[in-house]
Amino acid sequence: MDIVRTEAYSLIIMKKIQSSILVVDDQDEVLLAAKLILKRSFEHVFTLNDPKKILNFISEHQIEVLLLDMNFRVGYEDGKEGIYRFQEVKEHFPHVKIILMTSYAQIERAVEGIKLGAIDYMMKPWDNEKLLENVKQAVQQFRRAQRNPKEVKSSFYEGVSEKIKETFRIAKRVAITDANVLVLGENGTGKYVLAEYIHQQSERKNGPFVHVDLGSLHENLFESELFGYAKGAFTDAKQDKPGRFEAANGGTIFLDEIGNVPLHLQTKLLQVIQSKKSIRLGEAKLRDLDVRIITATNKNLSKAVEQQEFREDLFYRINTISLEIPALRERPEDLEGMIHYFLTEYAEKYQTQVPSLEPFLLEKLQQYNWPGNIRELQNRIERAVIMTDQEPIGLNALGISDSMLIQFENKDSTLSNLEKTKIEQTLIKFQGNISRTAEELGLTRQALYRKLEKYQIQTK
């Protein structure tokens, strides 16, 4: 009996997945519980209670999956540090699959993390089997990506509308200079994409491109993260650490959401941008910086200056050149191209065929306001690709209802008239051939006949 048990136990051990998992949380009891559960299925399970050590640990242990808590300090339960650490990992190790761990109160932050690229989030306290299953799926995603590396392709769809083409034309001219650039636009319009484009078109393209989301950076971490610190500068400063400005030397630093920087911290930022020198916390030594500075915001900084919420001298320092990205609703001619770009991208990601679209879907989507802009479109397309099973994508698959569409007063712009016009144009194209017209429109012959009768369209 003992021999049987021993053999069974050996088989269980042999079945462990040869993968490296890292769990990061400030509570030792959470780390212990996670390790005990995950060791059932994974050979290498590591834990950390200090988020500052994540990057070095991932580099040293070739981590495949990271389970990351959203909060690390008592009294700061807004999840901002978790998002900041998440983005830091994604920037340095984009291949690592990240699962966020959160409580009920931080679900909104966790969802934000999903939109930024986390593959899932777990509620604490978690269900043990669900935890194991989620980590297994994350490992599978990591392995698939390693086996099937995609060809390098454009990381964005520029568009054909005159507004966006003019923005990129100016950006290309500006890129060859070292002028400070301020990128303006609503959330989700692609400010990061434009900043990276400027970097890639510049002579600094072989240098680092460092993205700092100032909106998610807690003000207590502002100076230490941006400018670095010396060993002993504060309690947890065990060793010297360069800041993000130093990390961007020879390249570009992109300060996103600069409009969210509190007024009392803007002075320090102005000094560094103006002098191109920084001082680490706990030091008196000035360090020279060779960086291109690009900033971005969705706020009206001119108005903020008038209301004394943003320093005027900082505004003029970052605003040598300003570029504005139009909202998606202002560039409707780009909608079709973007939809097909994202359909292709997510079909590749989820190993499925590129789905087709229901007839007249594009016309309907022209009447949606897209409050979340390109980011919203991207998320809705990804959802549709995941949820659609060999069926054409329609409004329902995108999570959009008819009531969400703009109701035009002009009768010539109603969906019915758009549909009628499309049918008439397709009939003309195929010289009245019902079969070919129905096939082109994605309808059955019977459905087409009903619409011909509905709109009183005469055929030959």
C-alpha positions as CSV (number, residue, x, y, z in Angstrom):
1,M,0.0,0.0,0.0
2,D,2.8,2.4,0.9
3,I,4.6,1.6,-2.4
4,V,1.4,2.4,-4.3
5,R,1.0,5.7,-2.5
6,T,4.6,6.5,-3.2
7,E,4.3,5.8,-6.9
8,A,1.1,7.8,-7.1
9,Y,2.8,10.7,-5.4
10,S,5.7,10.5,-7.8
11,L,3.3,10.6,-10.7
12,I,1.7,13.8,-9.3
13,I,5.1,15.4,-8.9
14,M,6.1,14.5,-12.5
15,K,2.9,16.1,-13.8
16,K,3.9,19.5,-12.4
17,I,4.2,22.2,-15.1
18,Q,7.7,23.4,-15.7
19,S,6.9,27.1,-15.4
20,S,8.0,30.1,-13.3
21,I,5.3,31.9,-11.4
22,L,5.8,35.1,-9.3
23,V,3.3,36.3,-6.7
24,V,3.7,39.9,-5.4
25,D,1.7,41.0,-2.3
26,D,2.5,42.9,0.8
27,Q,0.7,40.4,3.1
28,D,2.8,37.4,4.0
29,E,-0.3,35.2,4.7
30,V,-1.5,35.8,1.1
31,L,1.9,34.9,-0.3
32,L,2.0,31.7,1.7
33,A,-1.5,30.7,0.7
34,A,-0.8,31.4,-3.0
35,K,2.4,29.4,-2.9
36,L,0.8,26.4,-1.2
37,I,-1.9,26.3,-3.9
38,L,0.2,26.9,-6.9
39,K,2.9,24.5,-5.9
40,R,0.4,21.7,-6.6
41,S,0.7,22.3,-10.3
42,F,3.8,24.4,-11.0
43,E,7.4,23.6,-10.4
44,H,8.7,27.1,-9.6
45,V,6.6,29.4,-7.5
46,F,8.2,32.6,-6.1
47,T,6.9,35.3,-3.8
48,L,7.8,38.9,-3.2
49,N,6.4,41.4,-0.6
50,D,8.3,44.4,-2.1
51,P,7.0,45.7,-5.5
52,K,10.3,47.6,-6.0
53,K,12.1,44.3,-6.6
54,I,9.8,43.0,-9.3
55,L,11.9,44.0,-12.4
56,N,15.1,42.6,-11.1
57,F,13.4,39.4,-10.0
58,I,11.7,38.8,-13.3
59,S,15.0,39.3,-15.1
60,E,16.9,36.9,-12.9
61,H,14.3,34.1,-12.7
62,Q,12.7,34.3,-16.3
63,I,9.2,34.6,-14.9
64,E,6.4,33.7,-17.2
65,V,3.3,34.6,-15.2
66,L,3.0,37.4,-12.6
67,L,0.2,37.6,-10.0
68,L,0.3,41.3,-8.9
69,D,-1.6,42.9,-6.0
70,M,-3.2,46.3,-6.6
71,N,-2.2,47.9,-3.2
72,F,1.0,47.7,-1.2
73,R,0.7,50.2,1.6
74,V,-1.7,50.7,4.5
75,G,-3.9,53.8,3.9
76,Y,-3.5,53.8,0.1
77,E,-6.3,51.6,-1.2
78,D,-6.9,53.3,-4.6
79,G,-5.0,50.7,-6.7
80,K,-2.9,53.3,-8.4
81,E,0.4,51.8,-7.3
82,G,-0.7,48.4,-8.7
83,I,-1.5,50.0,-12.1
84,Y,1.9,51.8,-12.0
85,R,3.8,48.6,-11.2
86,F,1.8,46.8,-13.9
87,Q,2.7,49.3,-16.5
88,E,6.4,49.2,-15.4
89,V,6.5,45.4,-16.0
90,K,4.7,45.7,-19.3
91,E,7.2,48.2,-20.5
92,H,10.3,46.2,-19.6
93,F,8.9,42.6,-20.0
94,P,6.0,42.8,-22.5
95,H,6.0,39.0,-22.8
96,V,5.1,38.3,-19.2
97,K,1.5,37.5,-18.6
98,I,0.0,39.4,-15.7
99,I,-3.0,38.6,-13.5
100,L,-4.1,41.3,-11.1
101,M,-5.3,40.5,-7.5
102,T,-7.8,42.9,-5.9
103,S,-10.6,43.3,-3.5
104,Y,-14.2,44.1,-4.4
105,A,-13.5,47.9,-3.8
106,Q,-10.8,48.0,-6.5
107,I,-12.7,46.2,-9.3
108,E,-12.7,49.4,-11.4
109,R,-8.9,49.6,-11.2
110,A,-8.6,46.0,-12.1
111,V,-10.8,46.5,-15.1
112,E,-8.6,49.4,-16.1
113,G,-5.7,47.0,-15.9
114,I,-7.5,44.5,-18.2
115,K,-7.9,47.3,-20.8
116,L,-4.1,48.1,-20.5
117,G,-3.2,44.4,-21.2
118,A,-3.6,42.3,-18.0
119,I,-5.0,38.9,-19.0
120,D,-7.3,38.6,-16.0
121,Y,-8.0,39.7,-12.4
122,M,-8.7,37.6,-9.3
123,M,-10.9,38.7,-6.3
124,K,-9.4,38.2,-2.9
125,P,-10.1,35.9,-1.1
126,W,-10.0,33.7,-4.3
127,D,-11.4,30.3,-5.2
128,N,-8.4,27.9,-5.2
129,E,-9.4,26.0,-8.3
130,K,-10.2,29.2,-10.1
131,L,-6.8,30.5,-9.2
132,L,-5.1,27.4,-10.6
133,E,-7.1,27.4,-13.8
134,N,-6.4,31.1,-14.5
135,V,-2.7,30.6,-14.0
136,K,-2.7,27.5,-16.2
137,Q,-4.4,29.5,-19.0
138,A,-1.9,32.3,-18.5
139,V,1.0,29.8,-18.9
140,Q,-0.6,28.4,-22.1
141,Q,-0.9,31.9,-23.5
142,F,2.8,32.5,-22.8
143,R,3.8,29.3,-24.4
144,R,1.7,29.9,-27.5
145,A,3.2,33.3,-27.9
146,Q,6.7,31.8,-27.6
147,R,6.0,29.1,-30.2
148,N,4.3,31.4,-32.7
149,P,6.0,34.7,-32.7
150,K,4.1,37.1,-34.9
151,E,5.8,39.0,-37.7
152,V,6.6,42.6,-36.7
153,K,3.8,44.8,-38.2
154,S,2.7,48.4,-37.7
155,S,1.5,48.8,-34.1
156,F,-1.2,51.2,-35.1
157,Y,-3.6,52.2,-37.9
158,E,-2.8,55.7,-38.9
159,G,-6.0,56.4,-40.9
160,V,-7.0,58.2,-44.1
161,S,-8.9,61.2,-42.8
162,E,-7.4,64.5,-43.6
163,K,-7.3,65.5,-39.9
164,I,-5.2,62.6,-38.7
165,K,-3.0,62.7,-41.8
166,E,-2.2,66.3,-41.1
167,T,-1.4,65.5,-37.4
168,F,1.1,62.8,-38.5
169,R,2.6,65.0,-41.2
170,I,3.4,67.6,-38.6
171,A,4.6,64.9,-36.2
172,K,7.1,63.6,-38.8
173,R,8.5,67.1,-39.3
174,V,8.8,67.7,-35.6
175,A,10.4,64.3,-34.9
176,I,13.7,65.3,-36.5
177,T,14.1,68.2,-34.0
178,D,14.5,68.0,-30.2
179,A,11.7,70.3,-29.5
180,N,9.4,69.6,-26.6
181,V,6.0,68.3,-27.8
182,L,2.6,68.5,-26.1
183,V,0.1,66.0,-27.4
184,L,-3.6,66.9,-26.8
185,G,-6.6,64.7,-27.2
186,E,-9.5,62.9,-25.4
187,N,-8.9,59.7,-23.6
188,G,-8.4,56.8,-25.9
189,T,-7.5,58.8,-29.0
190,G,-4.0,57.4,-29.3
191,K,-1.7,59.9,-27.6
192,Y,0.8,57.2,-26.6
193,V,0.8,55.9,-30.2
194,L,1.7,59.4,-31.5
195,A,4.4,59.9,-28.9
196,E,6.0,56.6,-29.8
197,Y,5.7,57.5,-33.5
198,I,7.7,60.7,-32.9
199,H,10.3,58.8,-31.1
200,Q,10.6,56.1,-33.9
201,Q,10.9,58.9,-36.5
202,S,13.7,60.7,-34.6
203,E,17.4,60.3,-34.4
204,R,16.8,58.9,-30.9
205,K,14.9,55.8,-32.2
206,N,17.7,53.5,-31.0
207,G,17.5,54.9,-27.5
208,P,15.0,54.1,-24.8
209,F,11.3,55.2,-25.0
210,V,10.2,55.6,-21.4
211,H,6.5,56.0,-20.7
212,V,5.4,57.4,-17.3
213,D,1.7,57.6,-16.6
214,L,1.6,60.6,-14.2
215,G,-2.1,60.0,-13.6
216,S,-1.5,56.7,-11.9
217,L,1.6,57.7,-10.1
218,H,0.9,58.5,-6.4
219,E,2.4,61.9,-5.4
220,N,4.3,60.2,-2.6
221,L,6.2,58.3,-5.2
222,F,6.5,61.2,-7.7
223,E,10.1,62.4,-7.0
224,S,11.6,59.0,-6.2
225,E,10.3,57.4,-9.4
226,L,11.0,60.3,-11.7
227,F,14.3,61.4,-10.4
228,G,15.6,58.4,-8.4
229,Y,17.1,58.2,-5.0
230,A,20.3,57.5,-3.1
231,K,20.8,54.6,-0.7
232,G,19.5,55.7,2.7
233,A,17.4,58.6,1.4
234,F,14.4,57.0,3.2
235,T,13.6,53.9,5.2
236,D,13.2,51.5,2.2
237,A,16.0,52.9,0.2
238,K,18.4,49.9,0.4
239,Q,20.4,50.8,-2.7
240,D,20.8,53.6,-5.2
241,K,18.1,53.8,-7.9
242,P,18.1,55.9,-11.0
243,G,14.8,57.7,-11.9
244,R,12.8,57.5,-15.0
245,F,14.4,60.6,-16.5
246,E,17.9,58.9,-16.1
247,A,16.5,55.7,-17.6
248,A,15.5,57.7,-20.7
249,N,19.0,59.1,-21.3
250,G,19.8,59.1,-25.0
251,G,16.1,58.6,-25.9
252,T,12.6,60.0,-25.2
253,I,10.6,60.3,-22.0
254,F,6.8,60.4,-22.5
255,L,5.0,62.1,-19.5
256,D,1.4,61.1,-20.0
257,E,-1.5,62.9,-18.2
258,I,0.7,65.8,-17.2
259,G,-2.4,67.8,-16.5
260,N,-2.9,65.6,-13.4
261,V,0.3,66.6,-11.7
262,P,-0.5,68.5,-8.4
263,L,0.5,72.2,-8.4
264,H,3.1,71.7,-5.6
265,L,5.0,69.1,-7.7
266,Q,5.0,71.1,-10.9
267,T,7.9,73.3,-9.7
268,K,10.3,70.3,-9.4
269,L,9.2,69.0,-12.8
270,L,9.8,72.5,-14.4
271,Q,13.3,72.7,-13.0
272,V,14.3,69.3,-14.5
273,I,12.7,70.0,-17.9
274,Q,14.2,73.5,-18.0
275,S,17.7,72.6,-16.9
276,K,18.0,69.0,-18.3
277,K,19.6,68.1,-15.0
278,S,18.2,66.0,-12.1
279,I,19.0,65.4,-8.5
280,R,18.3,62.1,-6.8
281,L,16.5,62.1,-3.5
282,G,19.2,62.1,-0.7
283,E,21.9,63.5,-3.0
284,A,23.2,66.9,-3.9
285,K,24.8,65.9,-7.1
286,L,23.4,67.3,-10.4
287,R,23.2,64.7,-13.2
288,D,23.0,65.7,-16.8
289,L,20.1,64.5,-18.9
290,D,20.0,63.9,-22.6
291,V,16.3,63.3,-23.2
292,R,13.6,64.3,-25.6
293,I,10.5,65.3,-23.6
294,I,7.0,64.6,-24.9
295,T,4.0,65.3,-22.7
296,A,0.3,64.6,-23.1
297,T,-3.0,65.5,-21.5
298,N,-6.8,65.3,-22.1
299,K,-7.3,68.5,-20.2
300,N,-7.5,72.1,-21.3
301,L,-4.2,73.4,-20.0
302,S,-4.8,77.0,-21.1
303,K,-7.9,77.0,-18.9
304,A,-6.0,75.4,-16.1
305,V,-3.4,78.1,-16.3
306,E,-6.1,80.8,-16.1
307,Q,-7.6,79.1,-13.0
308,Q,-4.1,78.8,-11.5
309,E,-4.3,75.0,-11.4
310,F,-1.3,74.7,-13.8
311,R,1.9,76.7,-13.8
312,E,2.1,79.1,-16.8
313,D,5.9,78.8,-17.1
314,L,5.6,74.9,-17.2
315,F,2.9,75.1,-19.8
316,Y,5.0,77.2,-22.1
317,R,8.1,75.0,-21.5
318,I,6.3,71.8,-22.5
319,N,4.3,73.5,-25.3
320,T,7.0,74.3,-27.9
321,I,5.0,72.3,-30.4
322,S,1.4,71.1,-29.7
323,L,-0.3,68.3,-31.7
324,E,-4.0,67.6,-31.3
325,I,-5.4,64.1,-32.1
326,P,-9.0,64.3,-33.3
327,A,-11.7,62.2,-31.6
328,L,-12.9,59.1,-33.4
329,R,-16.3,60.7,-34.1
330,E,-14.5,63.5,-36.0
331,R,-12.9,61.0,-38.4
332,P,-15.7,58.7,-39.5
333,E,-13.9,57.8,-42.7
334,D,-11.3,55.9,-40.6
335,L,-13.8,53.7,-38.9
336,E,-13.9,50.9,-41.5
337,G,-10.1,50.6,-41.7
338,M,-9.7,50.5,-37.9
339,I,-12.4,47.8,-37.5
340,H,-10.7,45.6,-40.1
341,Y,-7.3,46.3,-38.5
342,F,-8.5,45.2,-35.0
343,L,-10.4,42.3,-36.4
344,T,-7.2,40.9,-38.0
345,E,-5.2,41.6,-34.9
346,Y,-7.5,39.8,-32.5
347,A,-8.2,36.9,-34.9
348,E,-4.4,36.3,-34.9
349,K,-4.2,36.7,-31.1
350,Y,-7.0,34.2,-30.4
351,Q,-6.2,31.8,-33.2
352,T,-9.4,32.1,-35.1
353,Q,-10.7,33.2,-38.6
354,V,-11.3,36.9,-39.2
355,P,-15.0,37.3,-38.7
356,S,-17.3,39.0,-41.2
357,L,-19.6,41.9,-40.4
358,E,-23.4,42.0,-40.6
359,P,-24.8,44.0,-43.6
360,F,-25.0,47.8,-42.9
361,L,-23.0,47.5,-39.7
362,L,-20.6,50.1,-40.7
363,E,-23.4,52.5,-41.6
364,K,-24.9,52.0,-38.2
365,L,-21.6,52.5,-36.4
366,Q,-21.2,55.8,-38.1
367,Q,-24.1,56.9,-35.9
368,Y,-22.4,55.9,-32.7
369,N,-20.6,58.7,-30.7
370,W,-17.6,56.6,-29.6
371,P,-17.1,58.3,-26.2
372,G,-14.1,56.1,-25.5
373,N,-12.6,56.7,-28.9
374,I,-10.2,54.2,-30.4
375,R,-9.6,52.4,-27.1
376,E,-13.3,51.7,-26.9
377,L,-13.5,50.5,-30.5
378,Q,-10.5,48.2,-29.8
379,N,-12.1,46.7,-26.7
380,R,-15.4,46.2,-28.3
381,I,-13.8,44.4,-31.3
382,E,-11.8,42.2,-29.0
383,R,-14.9,41.2,-27.1
384,A,-16.8,40.5,-30.3
385,V,-13.9,38.3,-31.7
386,I,-13.9,36.3,-28.4
387,M,-17.7,35.9,-28.1
388,T,-18.7,35.4,-31.8
389,D,-18.8,31.8,-32.9
390,Q,-18.5,31.7,-36.7
391,E,-21.2,34.3,-37.1
392,P,-21.1,37.8,-38.6
393,I,-20.5,40.5,-36.1
394,G,-23.4,42.9,-35.4
395,L,-24.3,45.6,-32.9
396,N,-25.1,43.0,-30.2
397,A,-21.7,41.4,-30.4
398,L,-20.1,44.8,-30.0
399,G,-22.3,45.6,-27.0
400,I,-24.1,48.5,-28.7
401,S,-27.8,48.9,-28.8
402,D,-29.9,50.8,-31.3
403,S,-30.8,53.3,-28.5
404,M,-27.2,54.3,-28.3
405,L,-27.1,55.4,-31.9
406,I,-27.5,59.1,-32.8
407,Q,-31.0,59.8,-34.0
408,F,-30.7,62.1,-36.9
409,E,-33.5,64.6,-37.6
410,N,-32.8,64.5,-41.4
411,K,-34.9,61.6,-42.8
412,D,-32.4,61.0,-45.6
413,S,-29.9,59.9,-42.9
414,T,-32.0,57.3,-41.2
415,L,-30.9,53.7,-41.2
416,S,-33.8,52.7,-43.4
417,N,-32.7,55.1,-46.1
418,L,-29.1,54.0,-45.8
419,E,-30.2,50.4,-46.2
420,K,-32.4,51.2,-49.2
421,T,-29.6,53.1,-50.9
422,K,-27.1,50.3,-50.3
423,I,-29.5,47.7,-51.9
424,E,-30.2,49.9,-54.9
425,Q,-26.5,50.5,-55.5
426,T,-25.7,46.7,-55.2
427,L,-28.5,45.8,-57.7
428,I,-27.1,48.3,-60.2
429,K,-23.6,46.9,-59.6
430,F,-24.8,43.3,-60.5
431,Q,-27.3,44.5,-63.2
432,G,-30.3,43.3,-61.2
433,N,-29.0,39.8,-60.5
434,I,-30.8,38.8,-57.2
435,S,-28.5,35.9,-56.3
436,R,-25.3,37.9,-56.6
437,T,-26.8,41.0,-54.9
438,A,-28.0,38.9,-52.0
439,E,-24.5,37.3,-51.7
440,E,-22.8,40.7,-51.7
441,L,-25.1,42.0,-49.0
442,G,-24.8,38.9,-46.9
443,L,-28.5,38.1,-47.2
444,T,-30.5,35.1,-48.3
445,R,-32.6,35.5,-51.5
446,Q,-35.8,35.4,-49.4
447,A,-34.5,38.1,-47.0
448,L,-33.6,40.3,-50.0
449,Y,-37.0,39.9,-51.6
450,R,-38.6,41.0,-48.3
451,K,-36.5,44.1,-48.3
452,L,-37.2,44.8,-52.0
453,E,-40.9,44.7,-51.1
454,K,-40.4,46.8,-47.9
455,Y,-38.6,49.6,-49.8
456,Q,-40.7,49.2,-53.0
457,I,-37.6,48.7,-55.1
458,Q,-38.3,47.6,-58.6
459,T,-36.1,45.0,-60.3
460,K,-35.7,44.1,-64.0
